[in-house]
Amino acid sequence: MANVLVYIELSGDRPVEASLEALGEGRRLATTLGATLDALVPCAKLPEPPEPDLIELLSGLGADRVMVLTAPHLGGPPLYATHGDAVAATCEEERPTLVLLAATPGGRDVAPRLAARMGAAFVPEPAFEWGAGGDLVLARPVYGGLFRRRLAIDDLERPVVVTLPPGVHARERGDEEAEVVMLAATAVDVAPVEELGRRVESSALEQARVVVCAGAGVGSREGWQLVCELADELGGEAVATREACARGFAPPDREVGVGARRVSPRLYLACGASGSPQHLAAISGDAEIVAIDEDASAPIFRVAQYGLVGDLHAIVPELLRELRAGKALEAALAGAAADAAVESARAAAARAKREADAGIVVAEAGAGEDEDAGDGDGNDDGDDDDDGETPKPAVTG
């Protein structure tokens, strides 16, 4: 294999986390295949060197070469309309065998069009497997998750463009300093693109460690709101199945399933979701699934680690009460501990003050006794004179 190229998407002057995860997976693949790993960074100009600087960051994460592609029009949103021509020209020049992009909104826009421009195969969000002969195999669910299609890269006999879902792959570390290649993109006429804004919750969902899902069993928008409350209490994100979105219970941008969003949480709590193959295929395999459903024979219970059979409209409010009671108890204990700490500090301060005051009294008492011993009633001076001794000065404490 000639080389693996990873497209690094920038947000401002910094690479997005999903691109760094894709770079990590690219490092692992390149090491196994004996290939060179290139990181392609399209930007309007080389970012100012923050700490750590962009080149150092990508080098430390495993890139063999960092290719910085600069042109004024590359400062726009990371879409094919702004970045496509420059990235495609670089790929045609470098001829990578495998191109990896993070499955961000921008990556999903660039990848299929880039594949068409290169005459390459496009495989969205596959799993990487290894054949008997050590060849790389791309596997992904098809027909709503009922089957898995496997494609060996060597059998395709052309480049492959792949998108990788955020939050699934881990970063990697590199041991050697990367070669830096500065490239200047050819100036092209780019249609004006206006970025109206970015949805913050999109990245929050991709990085969420807790996800609560509403299935068709929630029955209404009020049921969806109940799921959202539970997600908030757990510090997670709320999503929905295709059926729940189709019935208008949840917004379409919250759909999780094949052809929609993918999630990779540690905890996945399914409420009223039957567990269709196309839905389960969009959940990372290492997620711990907890299911709530009235139907004890629902497919979701076959893959769930824990299950509650019953009406979610009765179970979820009880869960909310328990969670809120636990938080209230935790807050009360924290408050009591804080009060005890304050009282302890006050007691220590009072004790220190008493001890300081007692030390002053003892010193004054000692000084008075010394004066009495030295002066007496006037007869002592005479006695001292009679003894022929010089009186010693009194020492006050």
C-alpha positions in Angstrom: 0.0 0.0 0.0 1.4 3.4 -1.0 0.0 5.7 1.7 -2.9 6.5 3.9 -4.1 10.1 3.9 -6.2 11.7 6.7 -8.1 14.9 6.0 -7.7 17.2 9.0 -10.7 19.5 9.5 -10.1 22.7 11.4 -12.4 24.7 13.7 -10.8 28.1 13.8 -7.1 27.3 14.1 -7.5 24.0 15.9 -8.2 20.5 14.5 -11.5 19.1 15.5 -11.3 16.1 17.9 -13.0 13.8 15.4 -10.2 14.4 12.9 -7.6 13.6 15.5 -9.4 10.3 16.2 -9.3 9.6 12.5 -5.6 10.3 12.5 -5.2 7.8 15.3 -7.0 5.1 13.4 -5.0 6.0 10.3 -1.8 5.5 12.3 -2.8 2.0 13.4 -3.8 1.0 9.9 -0.7 2.5 8.3 1.5 0.6 10.8 -0.1 -2.7 10.1 -0.1 -2.2 6.4 3.5 -0.8 6.2 2.2 2.4 4.7 3.1 6.1 5.1 0.6 8.2 7.0 -0.1 11.7 5.6 -2.1 14.4 7.4 -3.6 17.0 5.0 -4.5 20.3 6.6 -6.4 22.7 4.3 -6.4 26.3 5.7 -6.4 29.9 4.6 -2.9 30.4 6.2 -0.7 28.5 8.5 -2.2 29.0 12.0 -0.2 31.0 14.6 1.8 28.6 16.7 -0.3 28.1 19.9 0.9 25.6 22.5 1.3 22.9 21.2 1.7 24.1 17.7 -0.4 22.4 14.9 2.6 20.7 13.2 3.9 19.4 16.6 0.4 18.2 17.6 -0.1 16.2 14.4 3.4 14.8 14.5 2.9 13.7 18.1 -0.2 11.9 17.1 1.5 9.7 14.5 1.6 11.6 11.2 4.7 10.7 9.0 4.1 13.8 6.9 2.0 16.9 7.6 0.9 18.6 4.3 -0.3 22.1 4.9 -2.5 23.2 2.0 -3.0 27.0 1.9 -5.3 29.3 -0.1 -7.5 32.2 0.8 -10.7 30.4 -0.1 -9.8 27.5 2.3 -10.7 29.7 5.3 -14.4 29.2 4.7 -16.6 26.4 6.1 -15.1 22.9 5.5 -17.4 22.0 2.7 -16.8 20.5 -0.8 -17.8 23.9 -2.3 -14.8 25.6 -0.6 -12.3 22.7 -0.1 -13.2 20.1 -2.7 -11.1 21.2 -5.6 -7.9 21.8 -3.6 -8.2 18.5 -1.7 -9.1 16.5 -4.8 -6.1 18.1 -6.7 -3.8 17.1 -3.8 -5.1 13.5 -3.7 -4.7 13.2 -7.5 -1.1 14.3 -7.1 -0.3 12.1 -4.0 -2.4 9.1 -5.1 -3.3 7.7 -1.7 -4.7 4.2 -1.5 -6.9 5.0 1.5 -8.4 8.4 2.4 -9.9 8.9 5.9 -12.2 11.7 6.9 -14.1 12.3 10.2 -17.9 11.8 9.7 -18.6 15.4 10.7 -21.2 17.4 8.7 -18.3 18.8 6.7 -16.7 15.5 6.3 -19.9 13.9 5.1 -20.2 16.6 2.5 -16.6 16.3 1.2 -16.1 12.6 1.2 -18.6 11.2 -1.3 -17.9 14.0 -3.8 -14.2 13.6 -3.3 -14.5 9.9 -4.1 -16.5 10.6 -7.3 -13.9 13.1 -8.3 -11.0 10.6 -7.7 -12.9 7.7 -9.3 -12.6 6.0 -5.9 -14.9 3.8 -3.9 -16.8 5.5 -1.0 -17.5 3.5 2.2 -19.2 5.4 4.9 -18.4 4.5 8.5 -17.2 0.9 8.2 -15.6 -1.4 10.7 -12.0 -2.4 9.9 -11.3 -6.1 9.8 -8.4 -8.2 8.6 -8.7 -11.1 6.1 -6.9 -14.4 6.3 -4.1 -13.1 4.2 -3.6 -10.0 6.3 -5.5 -7.8 3.8 -7.7 -4.9 5.1 -11.4 -5.6 4.9 -14.1 -2.9 5.3 -17.4 -4.1 6.9 -20.6 -2.2 7.3 -24.3 -3.1 7.9 -26.7 -3.1 5.0 -30.4 -3.6 4.5 -31.3 -1.9 7.8 -28.6 -3.7 9.7 -29.9 -7.2 8.8 -26.6 -8.1 6.9 -23.0 -7.0 6.9 -21.2 -6.3 3.6 -17.4 -6.9 3.6 -15.1 -5.4 1.0 -11.4 -6.2 0.8 -9.4 -3.1 -0.3 -7.1 -5.2 -2.5 -10.1 -6.5 -4.5 -11.4 -3.0 -5.3 -8.3 -2.1 -7.3 -8.9 1.6 -6.8 -8.6 4.1 -4.0 -11.1 4.1 -1.2 -12.5 7.1 0.6 -13.8 6.3 4.1 -15.6 8.4 6.8 -15.1 7.5 10.5 -17.8 8.2 13.1 -16.7 10.6 15.9 -16.1 9.1 19.4 -15.4 5.6 18.2 -11.7 5.6 17.5 -8.9 6.7 19.9 -5.9 8.9 19.4 -2.5 7.4 18.8 1.0 8.5 19.6 3.9 9.0 17.2 7.6 8.5 18.0 9.2 10.4 15.2 9.1 14.0 14.0 6.9 14.4 10.9 8.1 15.8 7.6 6.4 19.1 6.8 5.2 19.8 3.2 3.9 23.2 2.4 1.5 23.3 -0.6 -0.2 26.2 -2.3 -3.7 25.5 -3.7 -4.6 26.9 -7.1 -6.9 29.9 -6.9 -10.4 29.0 -8.0 -13.7 30.9 -8.2 -15.7 29.6 -5.2 -19.4 30.3 -4.9 -20.1 32.5 -1.9 -20.9 30.3 1.1 -22.4 31.9 4.2 -22.2 30.0 7.5 -25.3 30.8 9.5 -24.2 29.1 12.6 -23.3 25.7 14.2 -25.4 23.6 16.4 -23.5 23.1 19.6 -25.6 20.1 20.6 -24.3 18.2 17.5 -20.8 17.8 19.0 -22.3 17.3 22.4 -24.2 14.3 21.2 -21.2 12.8 19.5 -19.1 13.1 22.7 -21.9 12.2 25.1 -21.0 9.4 27.6 -24.7 8.9 28.5 -27.5 8.7 25.9 -31.2 8.3 26.6 -33.3 7.1 23.7 -37.0 7.6 23.0 -38.7 4.9 20.9 -42.1 4.9 19.5 -43.3 3.6 22.9 -43.0 7.1 24.4 -46.3 7.7 22.6 -46.3 11.5 22.4 -44.2 14.7 22.6 -44.9 14.7 26.3 -43.2 11.3 26.5 -40.2 12.7 24.6 -40.0 15.6 27.1 -39.9 13.0 29.9 -36.9 11.3 28.2 -35.2 14.7 27.9 -35.7 15.3 31.6 -34.1 11.9 32.4 -31.2 12.7 30.1 -30.6 16.0 31.8 -30.6 14.4 35.3 -28.1 11.9 34.1 -25.9 14.5 32.5 -26.4 13.0 29.0 -28.1 13.6 25.7 -31.6 12.6 24.4 -32.0 10.8 21.1 -34.8 9.0 19.3 -35.5 6.1 17.0 -36.6 6.6 13.3 -40.2 5.6 14.2 -40.3 8.2 17.1 -39.1 10.9 14.7 -41.4 9.8 11.9 -44.4 10.1 14.3 -43.4 13.6 15.3 -42.5 12.8 18.9 -38.9 13.9 18.6 -37.0 16.3 16.2 -35.5 14.6 13.1 -31.9 15.8 14.0 -32.1 13.5 17.1 -32.6 10.3 15.1 -30.1 7.5 15.7 -29.9 4.7 13.2 -28.4 3.5 9.9 -28.4 6.5 7.6 -28.8 9.0 10.5 -26.7 9.7 13.6 -24.3 7.3 15.3 -23.5 7.4 19.0 -20.8 5.9 21.2 -21.8 6.3 24.8 -20.8 4.3 27.8 -24.4 4.1 28.9 -27.3 3.8 26.5 -30.8 3.9 28.2 -33.6 2.9 25.7 -37.1 3.9 26.7 -39.9 2.3 24.6 -37.5 1.4 21.8 -38.0 -2.2 20.5 -34.4 -2.5 19.3 -34.6 -2.8 15.5 -31.3 -3.9 13.7 -31.0 -0.6 11.9 -31.2 1.3 15.2 -28.8 -1.0 17.1 -26.3 -0.8 14.3 -25.8 2.9 15.0 -24.7 2.2 18.7 -21.1 1.5 19.5 -20.6 -2.2 20.5 -19.0 -1.3 23.8 -22.0 0.7 25.1 -23.8 -0.7 28.2 -27.5 -0.9 27.3 -30.3 -0.5 29.8 -33.8 -1.1 28.3 -37.3 -0.1 29.5 -40.2 -1.6 27.6 -43.6 -3.1 28.2 -43.0 -6.0 25.8 -40.8 -8.6 27.5 -40.1 -10.2 24.1 -38.8 -7.0 22.5 -35.5 -7.5 20.6 -33.8 -4.8 22.7 -33.7 -7.2 25.7 -31.5 -9.6 23.8 -28.7 -7.1 23.7 -29.4 -5.1 26.9 -27.2 -5.8 30.0 -30.1 -4.7 32.2 -33.9 -4.6 31.5 -37.0 -3.2 33.1 -40.3 -4.6 31.8 -43.1 -2.2 32.4 -44.7 1.1 31.5 -42.0 3.7 30.9 -44.5 6.4 31.9 -44.5 4.9 35.4 -40.8 3.9 35.5 -39.2 7.0 34.2 -40.9 9.4 36.7 -39.8 7.1 39.5 -36.2 7.1 38.2 -36.4 10.9 38.1 -37.6 11.0 41.7 -34.8 8.7 42.9 -32.2 10.7 41.0 -33.4 14.0 42.4 -33.6 12.6 45.9 -30.1 11.3 45.6 -28.8 14.7 44.4 -30.7 16.4 47.2 -29.2 14.0 49.8 -25.8 14.5 48.3 -26.2 18.3 48.4 -27.5 18.1 52.1 -24.5 15.9 53.1 -22.1 18.3 51.3 -23.8 21.2 53.1 -23.5 19.4 56.5 -19.9 18.7 55.9 -19.3 22.3 55.0 -21.1 23.5 58.1 -19.0 21.0 60.2 -15.8 22.3 58.7 -16.8 25.9 59.4 -17.7 25.0 63.0 -14.4 23.1 63.4 -12.5 26.1 62.0 -14.3 28.4 64.4 -13.6 26.2 67.4 -9.9 26.0 66.4 -9.7 29.7 66.2 -11.4 30.2 69.6 -9.1 27.7 71.2 -6.0 29.4 69.7 -7.3 32.7 71.0 -7.8 31.3 74.5 -4.3 29.8 74.5 -2.8 33.1 73.4 -4.7 35.1 76.0 -3.7 32.6 78.7 0.0 33.1 77.8 -0.2 36.8 78.2 -1.8 36.5 81.7 0.9 34.1 82.9 3.6 36.5 81.7 2.0 39.4 83.6 1.6 37.3 86.7 5.2 36.3 86.6 6.3 40.0 86.2 4.3 41.0 89.3 5.9 38.4 91.5 9.4 39.4 90.4 8.6 43.0 91.2 7.4 42.0 94.7 10.5 40.0 95.3 12.8 42.7 94.2 11.2 45.7 96.0 9.6 44.2 99.1 8.5 46.8 101.6 11.7 48.7 101.7 13.3 46.5 104.4 14.7 44.1 101.9 16.9 46.8 100.5 18.3 47.3 103.9 18.9 43.5 104.3 20.6 43.4 101.0 22.8 46.2 101.9 23.6 44.5 105.2 24.5 41.3 103.4 26.8 43.3 101.2 25.2 41.9 98.1 24.2 43.9 95.0 20.4 43.3 94.2 19.8 41.5 90.9 17.5 43.1 88.4 14.0 41.5 88.2 13.3 39.6 85.0 9.8 39.9 83.7 8.2 37.3 81.6 
